[in-house]
Amino acid sequence: ASMDGKPAARQEIAVTSDRYVQTELFLRHDDTLEGFRLWRPDDPALYDLRIETLVDGAIADQVDTYFGMRKIEIILGCVTLNNSPLYQRLVLDQGYWPDGLLTAPSDDALRRDVELTLAMGYNGARKHQKFEDPRYLYWADKLGYICWGEMASWGIEPAHPHTMNIFLREWLEVVDRDFSAPCIVGWCPY
């Protein structure tokens, strides 16, 4: 892990099996969070993360990604970000595009959508009745734009209880996909 090109943490793990391996990697910084730069709207600090697989000392595979460190909490009825009150000036964004309905025409359009909303004085969006494209969340992470993740509402139909199972499966997939986006500060399932 690195910040602005400077190493922040490193971990190595030996894999001794050619079978599927699942493990958790923990990045430690002197076993405390002190020294980490925290993500917040006015300073959307993101760490670069490189994961490499070495075979006989040579890189066989490599993934580059990012992460942000932040804490969301409710203290005495107030939403806080990194222990400071977070005033949310949000738009209710349905995410429609004139030429693609729910699909943005380009990555630049997603970035520009976030930039325009910030320029209007808002600091985020509640994505209304849709889970957003991962590239939108990337730009929100990068530009310091907070988001509420939301799922489309199907209504509650007692005559068709199997719809709840379908909804829960899809909802859990959405949360699993997006839970680590630093920009997401809340979830709205209905």
C-alpha positions as a Python dict, from the first residue, in 0.01 Angstrom:
ca = {
    (1, 'A'): (0, 0, 0),
    (2, 'S'): (127, 348, -80),
    (3, 'M'): (12, 710, -56),
    (4, 'D'): (134, 964, -308),
    (5, 'G'): (398, 717, -426),
    (6, 'K'): (541, 662, -77),
    (7, 'P'): (516, 316, 86),
    (8, 'A'): (260, 301, 369),
    (9, 'A'): (245, -71, 451),
    (10, 'R'): (354, -405, 310),
    (11, 'Q'): (262, -766, 373),
    (12, 'E'): (377, -1093, 224),
    (13, 'I'): (203, -1428, 248),
    (14, 'A'): (332, -1764, 126),
    (15, 'V'): (89, -1981, -70),
    (16, 'T'): (196, -2342, -74),
    (17, 'S'): (-99, -2500, -255),
    (18, 'D'): (-213, -2493, -614),
    (19, 'R'): (-574, -2521, -497),
    (20, 'Y'): (-810, -2229, -445),
    (21, 'V'): (-684, -2023, -152),
    (22, 'Q'): (-889, -1765, 35),
    (23, 'T'): (-719, -1550, 293),
    (24, 'E'): (-744, -1209, 453),
    (25, 'L'): (-456, -970, 430),
    (26, 'F'): (-408, -712, 701),
    (27, 'L'): (-207, -397, 649),
    (28, 'R'): (-59, -274, 972),
    (29, 'H'): (96, 60, 1050),
    (30, 'D'): (267, 7, 1383),
    (31, 'D'): (-52, -182, 1490),
    (32, 'T'): (-249, 146, 1520),
    (33, 'L'): (-443, 369, 1285),
    (34, 'E'): (-221, 661, 1379),
    (35, 'G'): (-24, 772, 1081),
    (36, 'F'): (-294, 675, 831),
    (37, 'R'): (-444, 954, 623),
    (38, 'L'): (-822, 937, 652),
    (39, 'W'): (-1068, 980, 361),
    (40, 'R'): (-1308, 1273, 390),
    (41, 'P'): (-1489, 1495, 138),
    (42, 'D'): (-1248, 1787, 172),
    (43, 'D'): (-945, 1554, 152),
    (44, 'P'): (-1038, 1233, -31),
    (45, 'A'): (-716, 1054, 57),
    (46, 'L'): (-688, 723, -126),
    (47, 'Y'): (-416, 465, -87),
    (48, 'D'): (-288, 279, -391),
    (49, 'L'): (-272, -96, -343),
    (50, 'R'): (-73, -341, -553),
    (51, 'I'): (-123, -715, -513),
    (52, 'E'): (132, -937, -682),
    (53, 'T'): (159, -1311, -719),
    (54, 'L'): (519, -1428, -746),
    (55, 'V'): (623, -1763, -885),
    (56, 'D'): (990, -1846, -836),
    (57, 'G'): (1054, -1478, -762),
    (58, 'A'): (898, -1349, -1085),
    (59, 'I'): (566, -1162, -1105),
    (60, 'A'): (305, -1402, -1247),
    (61, 'D'): (3, -1179, -1187),
    (62, 'Q'): (-60, -828, -1062),
    (63, 'V'): (-364, -622, -961),
    (64, 'D'): (-361, -248, -891),
    (65, 'T'): (-649, -100, -693),
    (66, 'Y'): (-710, 154, -414),
    (67, 'F'): (-872, 195, -75),
    (68, 'G'): (-960, 469, 169),
    (69, 'M'): (-954, 471, 547),
    (70, 'R'): (-1257, 626, 718),
    (71, 'K'): (-1504, 563, 999),
    (72, 'I'): (-1880, 627, 983),
    (73, 'E'): (-2066, 634, 1311),
    (74, 'I'): (-2377, 779, 1472),
    (75, 'I'): (-2297, 961, 1797),
    (76, 'L'): (-2588, 1109, 1996),
    (77, 'G'): (-2806, 1105, 1684),
    (78, 'C'): (-2545, 1277, 1467),
    (79, 'V'): (-2376, 1109, 1172),
    (80, 'T'): (-2002, 1142, 1209),
    (81, 'L'): (-1715, 1081, 971),
    (82, 'N'): (-1381, 1013, 1140),
    (83, 'N'): (-1530, 1136, 1473),
    (84, 'S'): (-1642, 1473, 1327),
    (85, 'P'): (-2005, 1566, 1247),
    (86, 'L'): (-2090, 1510, 881),
    (87, 'Y'): (-2343, 1751, 737),
    (88, 'Q'): (-2487, 1585, 430),
    (89, 'R'): (-2600, 1824, 153),
    (90, 'L'): (-2730, 1556, -81),
    (91, 'V'): (-2918, 1553, -407),
    (92, 'L'): (-3170, 1279, -474),
    (93, 'D'): (-3008, 1145, -789),
    (94, 'Q'): (-3203, 900, -1003),
    (95, 'G'): (-2908, 855, -1237),
    (96, 'Y'): (-3093, 877, -1566),
    (97, 'W'): (-2908, 961, -1886),
    (98, 'P'): (-3088, 1107, -2190),
    (99, 'D'): (-2918, 871, -2433),
    (100, 'G'): (-2889, 555, -2225),
    (101, 'L'): (-3157, 563, -1954),
    (102, 'L'): (-2972, 400, -1662),
    (103, 'T'): (-2642, 359, -1849),
    (104, 'A'): (-2399, 650, -1865),
    (105, 'P'): (-2255, 726, -2209),
    (106, 'S'): (-1895, 725, -2081),
    (107, 'D'): (-1661, 731, -1786),
    (108, 'D'): (-1610, 1104, -1847),
    (109, 'A'): (-1986, 1157, -1814),
    (110, 'L'): (-1986, 985, -1474),
    (111, 'R'): (-1695, 1201, -1355),
    (112, 'R'): (-1862, 1516, -1489),
    (113, 'D'): (-2188, 1428, -1311),
    (114, 'V'): (-2005, 1423, -976),
    (115, 'E'): (-1810, 1741, -1059),
    (116, 'L'): (-2126, 1935, -1155),
    (117, 'T'): (-2307, 1833, -838),
    (118, 'L'): (-2008, 1941, -627),
    (119, 'A'): (-1994, 2272, -817),
    (120, 'M'): (-2360, 2335, -723),
    (121, 'G'): (-2265, 2316, -354),
    (122, 'Y'): (-2378, 1963, -272),
    (123, 'N'): (-2139, 1716, -113),
    (124, 'G'): (-2309, 1395, -220),
    (125, 'A'): (-2608, 1202, -346),
    (126, 'R'): (-2862, 950, -240),
    (127, 'K'): (-2877, 729, -547),
    (128, 'H'): (-3253, 683, -577),
    (129, 'Q'): (-3381, 332, -645),
    (130, 'K'): (-3068, 210, -819),
    (131, 'F'): (-2727, 82, -733),
    (132, 'E'): (-2467, 278, -919),
    (133, 'D'): (-2201, 186, -1170),
    (134, 'P'): (-1870, 106, -994),
    (135, 'R'): (-1701, 379, -1203),
    (136, 'Y'): (-1940, 636, -1056),
    (137, 'L'): (-1834, 522, -708),
    (138, 'Y'): (-1469, 545, -817),
    (139, 'W'): (-1514, 911, -913),
    (140, 'A'): (-1706, 978, -592),
    (141, 'D'): (-1419, 821, -394),
    (142, 'K'): (-1161, 1018, -591),
    (143, 'L'): (-1340, 1355, -579),
    (144, 'G'): (-1464, 1345, -218),
    (145, 'Y'): (-1834, 1295, -288),
    (146, 'I'): (-2045, 1105, -36),
    (147, 'C'): (-2311, 857, -146),
    (148, 'W'): (-2593, 654, -5),
    (149, 'G'): (-2614, 313, -168),
    (150, 'E'): (-2970, 218, -251),
    (151, 'M'): (-3158, -74, -401),
    (152, 'A'): (-3455, -48, -632),
    (153, 'S'): (-3782, -101, -444),
    (154, 'W'): (-4009, -374, -571),
    (155, 'G'): (-4279, -313, -310),
    (156, 'I'): (-4392, -570, -59),
    (157, 'E'): (-4627, -827, -203),
    (158, 'P'): (-4753, -1075, 58),
    (159, 'A'): (-4901, -1298, -212),
    (160, 'H'): (-4549, -1357, -351),
    (161, 'P'): (-4316, -1408, -53),
    (162, 'H'): (-4046, -1556, -280),
    (163, 'T'): (-3982, -1200, -404),
    (164, 'M'): (-3825, -1121, -65),
    (165, 'N'): (-3571, -1400, -120),
    (166, 'I'): (-3488, -1264, -465),
    (167, 'F'): (-3454, -912, -327),
    (168, 'L'): (-3231, -1022, -37),
    (169, 'R'): (-3000, -1220, -267),
    (170, 'E'): (-2959, -925, -504),
    (171, 'W'): (-2924, -674, -218),
    (172, 'L'): (-2648, -879, -55),
    (173, 'E'): (-2465, -898, -389),
    (174, 'V'): (-2481, -518, -422),
    (175, 'V'): (-2355, -458, -68),
    (176, 'D'): (-2080, -717, -115),
    (177, 'R'): (-1969, -546, -437),
    (178, 'D'): (-1972, -188, -304),
    (179, 'F'): (-1921, -208, 74),
    (180, 'S'): (-1559, -99, 59),
    (181, 'A'): (-1619, 222, -139),
    (182, 'P'): (-1504, 502, 95),
    (183, 'C'): (-1770, 738, -47),
    (184, 'I'): (-2063, 525, 74),
    (185, 'V'): (-2176, 649, 414),
    (186, 'G'): (-2518, 481, 429),
    (187, 'W'): (-2732, 208, 279),
    (188, 'C'): (-3102, 229, 195),
    (189, 'P'): (-3256, -108, 103),
    (190, 'Y'): (-3607, 22, 24),
}
